[in-house]
Amino acid sequence: MEITLLLLFTLALFYCIFADYSIIIALLFGFVLFFSYGLIKKHSFSEMLNLTKEGLKKSWKIAVIMGLIGCLAAIWRASGTIAYIVFYASNVCIPSLILLMSFWSCAAVAFLLGTAIGTSATMGIICMTLAASMQISPFLVGGAVLSGCYLGDICSPISSTLLLVTEVTKTSLFTNMKNVIKASFIPFVIASILYLVLGLISNVVAFNPSTGQIFADNFNLSHVTILPIAFMLLLSFFHFEVRRSLSVTVLLAIIIAVFWQGVSIWRIPGILIFGFTPENAELAQVIGGGGLVSMLRIICIIVIVSCFSAFFEGTGFLNKIEKIVQNMSQTANSFPTTLLVALFSSIISCNTTFCIMLTSQLCDANYEDKSALALDLENSAAAISPLIPWSVSCALPLKTIGAPKVSIIFAVYLITVPIYNLIRAKTRKNNKEIEMG
C-alpha cells in the first residue's frame, strides 16, 4: 500500500507540473492520502490531528525565516544596499567573468553565512542585478548562483545542512566538513572551468553607464547603505540565531531607507509585504521585487511537507520501504542506492531537510561507517534536492533572485557532484573486484 500511495502522490506532482497547476494542489492531495493511510492503519482521527499539529510546530520557525527573507529582499532594495554594491562592483567587474565570479562569491558568502537561502537573498540578488545590467542571460546566472550557494552551504561548519547530517548520522562535524570539502574539489574545478567558458562565449556587454546613472539618480549611494550586509555577516560570524539576525538586518535597512533614501515611513509596510517597486520603469526591471507575498507559496509548501514528515514517523509508513532499500544495497554499492533513494526522497519531500532525514532513515542500515553515510548524504540528498524544480531548496533561491526554474540546467556544480561520486563508486567497486580476483 505504501508504495502505491507514494506513486499516486508522485503522479499528482508530475501532473500539476506538466499541466501548469500549482504544486500546492498536489501537496494537499498528498496530505489527504497520508492522513487517510493513518486512519486505515487504525490510528484514530485525533491521533492524526495531533501528528498534524506536530508537523505545524516543526514548520513555523522556518516559515518565519522565509517570511523575513522576503522582507529583507525588498527592504535591501529600498535602502539602496543592493544599488550600492551593484554600482561600485560594476566599475571593477569584467563582464565575461561575471558567471565565474557569481559562482565563487556566492560560495564564499554561503560558507560564511552557513545558509544557501540567505546567500541567495543577499549576494545572489546582487549577482543577478549586476548581470541584468550587462544583459547576461538569467538562465546562466541563476545556475551559477544556485551552484555557489549550495557549494558554500554544504561545506560551512555553521550550515544547517551539515549540522543536520552530523546529527542524524551521529558523527563528527569537522570530520564531515573535511570529507565534504575534499569530495567537492573536483566538481568545483569542473564547474569553475565551465562557467569561465560560458562567460567567454556568451554575448555579454559591458556595464551600461546609463544604468549606473539611474542608480545614482534614484539612490543616495552613501557608504551607510552597506551596513545591513556588514551586520548580517557579523551576526552570522558570532552564530546569532537566524531569525534574530534577519530581524536586526531588516530593521537596520528600514532605518536607512527612511533616513538616507527618503522613503516615507508609511510606505515601509507595503514594501515589506508586497515588495519594492521603483517609480522608474527601467530601474524596476533590474532592482524591483522581494516582499513577504513573494514567499507565501514557499511557506505553504514547507508547512504541508512538515506534516508529511510527522505522518511518516508517527504511522510507520516507511518500515516496508526500508527493507526494500536494504535489499537493493546488496546488489549495488551503497552510494548508487543512496543516490536513488535521495532522488526519490527529493521528488516527494520538496525540501532538503526532509530529504536528508528520509534518505538517512532509509539507508542507515547499509552503512557500518557512519562518516561514509554522512558524506554520501551530502553528495546525494544535499546536492539533488536543489535540482528539483518544485523543491523549496530550488524554488526559493531562484524566486528570490528572479531567475527562471530552467536555470537548474546550468547548476553545473550540483549536477557534477552526484555524477562524479557515481564514477568514484564504480571505480572503487572495480578495484575491489580486481583485488579479489
Disulfide bonds with the S-S distance in Angstrom:
none
